């Protein structure tokens, strides 16, 4: 597992952040617990085909280069709003233990949420902190209570050809 602060160079991170938070960036509402969150699928699989957002190059290019990703299964930005108390999601469990893929999480802003590795570390949400672990590791996320929004980039990728 990798946890690295200041993962992207300042200017690269700032460009990515400002693009995702600009007035013209398209966010889409999705149901989330008893409320909703905003999401933007940068890369998704739909009916057996990859659907790629026109924002992939401006949001993902620097990150993909740094992590040496050869293939991206999916990538998504989430914008979650604060809750009255911390709420933990249900853990994700992978059914494909033979996968060589990784889950990458890039925190876009600092808040009091966290990513919890089941049976392992709790990683606090700090701006420009990148977390990476094998896809078969179970984890869950928490909500936050101290800032208006939490923006996080999630992706599944491979470094194999």
C-alpha positions as CSV (number, residue, x, y, z in Angstrom):
1,X,0.0,0.0,0.0
2,X,1.1,3.5,-0.8
3,X,0.1,6.7,1.1
4,X,1.9,9.8,-0.2
5,X,1.4,13.4,0.6
6,X,1.9,16.2,-1.9
7,X,1.6,13.5,-4.6
8,X,1.3,15.8,-7.6
9,X,3.4,18.9,-8.1
10,X,1.7,22.0,-6.9
11,X,0.9,23.5,-10.3
12,X,-0.4,20.2,-11.7
13,X,-2.6,19.6,-8.6
14,X,-3.9,23.2,-8.7
15,X,-4.9,23.0,-12.4
16,X,-6.7,19.7,-11.7
17,X,-8.5,21.1,-8.7
18,X,-9.6,24.3,-10.4
19,X,-10.8,22.4,-13.5
20,X,-13.0,20.1,-11.3
21,X,-14.4,23.0,-9.3
22,X,-14.9,25.5,-12.1
23,X,-18.4,26.9,-12.9
24,X,-18.5,25.0,-16.2
25,X,-17.5,21.5,-14.9
26,X,-20.4,19.1,-15.3
27,X,-21.4,17.3,-12.1
28,X,-24.2,14.8,-12.0
29,X,-26.5,13.9,-9.0
30,X,-26.6,10.4,-7.7
31,X,-28.4,8.9,-4.7
32,X,-26.1,8.5,-1.7
33,X,-27.3,7.1,1.6
34,X,-30.2,9.3,2.7
35,X,-29.0,12.2,0.7
36,X,-27.1,12.6,-2.6
37,X,-23.7,13.3,-4.0
38,X,-22.4,14.8,-7.2
39,X,-20.2,12.6,-9.5
40,X,-18.4,12.9,-12.8
41,X,-17.4,9.6,-14.5
42,X,-14.2,10.3,-16.3
43,X,-14.0,6.7,-17.6
44,X,-16.7,4.2,-17.2
45,X,-17.8,0.9,-18.7
46,X,-21.3,1.0,-20.1
47,X,-22.8,-1.9,-21.9
48,X,-19.4,-3.4,-22.5
49,X,-17.9,-0.2,-23.9
50,X,-15.7,2.4,-22.4
51,X,-17.2,5.8,-22.1
52,X,-14.7,8.6,-21.8
53,X,-15.4,12.1,-20.5
54,X,-14.0,15.0,-22.6
55,X,-12.3,16.1,-19.3
56,X,-10.1,13.0,-19.0
57,X,-7.0,14.7,-20.4
58,X,-7.2,17.8,-18.2
59,X,-8.1,15.9,-15.0
60,X,-6.2,12.6,-15.3
61,X,-3.2,13.0,-17.6
62,X,-0.7,14.1,-15.0
63,X,-1.9,11.5,-12.5
64,X,-1.8,8.6,-14.9
65,X,1.7,9.5,-16.0
66,X,2.9,9.6,-12.4
67,X,1.4,6.3,-11.4
68,X,2.6,4.7,-14.7
69,X,-0.9,3.5,-15.5
70,X,-1.1,1.4,-18.7
71,X,-4.9,0.7,-18.5
72,X,-7.7,2.4,-16.6
73,X,-10.8,0.3,-15.9
74,X,-12.8,3.3,-14.5
75,X,-12.2,6.7,-13.0
76,X,-14.6,9.0,-11.2
77,X,-14.7,12.3,-9.3
78,X,-17.1,12.4,-6.3
79,X,-18.3,15.6,-4.5
80,X,-19.9,14.7,-1.2
81,X,-21.6,17.2,1.1
82,X,-21.0,17.4,4.8
83,X,-23.2,15.3,7.2
84,X,-24.2,16.1,10.7
85,X,-22.2,13.2,12.1
86,X,-19.5,10.9,10.6
87,X,-21.1,8.0,8.6
88,X,-19.1,5.0,7.5
89,X,-20.0,3.3,4.3
90,X,-20.2,-0.5,3.9
91,X,-16.8,-2.0,3.1
92,X,-16.1,-2.9,-0.6
93,X,-15.2,-6.5,-1.2
94,X,-13.5,-7.7,-4.4
95,X,-14.5,-11.0,-5.8
96,X,-11.5,-11.2,-8.2
97,X,-8.5,-12.0,-6.1
98,X,-6.5,-12.8,-9.3
99,X,-6.6,-9.1,-10.5
100,X,-3.3,-7.2,-10.7
101,X,-5.3,-3.9,-10.7
102,X,-4.9,-1.2,-8.1
103,X,-7.4,1.2,-6.5
104,X,-6.1,4.8,-6.4
105,X,-7.6,7.6,-4.3
106,X,-6.6,11.2,-4.7
107,X,-8.0,13.6,-2.1
108,X,-8.7,17.0,-3.6
109,X,-9.3,18.8,-0.3
110,X,-8.6,18.3,3.4
111,X,-11.5,17.4,5.7
112,X,-12.2,15.1,8.6
113,X,-13.2,12.0,6.6
114,X,-11.0,9.0,6.1
115,X,-10.4,5.8,4.1
116,X,-10.3,2.7,6.3
117,X,-8.6,-0.4,5.2
118,X,-10.5,-3.3,6.7
119,X,-8.3,-4.8,9.4
120,X,-5.7,-2.2,8.7
121,X,-4.8,1.5,8.6
122,X,-7.2,4.5,8.8
123,X,-6.0,7.2,6.4
124,X,-7.1,10.7,7.0
125,X,-8.3,12.9,4.1
126,X,-5.6,15.4,3.3
127,X,-5.4,17.6,0.2
128,X,-3.2,16.1,-2.5
129,X,-2.7,12.8,-0.6
130,X,-2.7,9.7,-2.9
131,X,-3.6,6.3,-1.6
132,X,-3.0,3.2,-3.6
133,X,-3.6,-0.5,-2.8
134,X,-4.3,-3.7,-4.6
135,X,-7.9,-4.1,-5.8
136,X,-8.5,-7.1,-3.7
137,X,-8.1,-5.2,-0.4
138,X,-11.4,-4.3,1.3
139,X,-11.9,-0.7,2.4
140,X,-14.6,1.8,3.2
141,X,-14.9,5.6,3.3
142,X,-16.5,7.9,5.8
143,X,-18.4,11.1,5.4
144,X,-17.2,14.4,6.8
145,X,-18.6,17.1,9.0
146,X,-16.2,20.0,8.9
147,X,-16.2,21.4,5.4
148,X,-19.0,22.1,2.9
149,X,-17.7,19.5,0.4
150,X,-15.3,16.7,0.0
151,X,-13.9,16.1,-3.5
152,X,-12.2,12.8,-4.2
153,X,-10.9,11.2,-7.4
154,X,-11.1,7.4,-7.5
155,X,-9.8,5.0,-10.1
156,X,-9.0,1.4,-10.8
157,X,-5.9,0.9,-13.0
158,X,-3.2,-1.5,-14.0
159,X,0.5,-1.0,-14.6
160,X,0.7,-4.1,-16.7
161,X,0.3,-4.0,-20.5
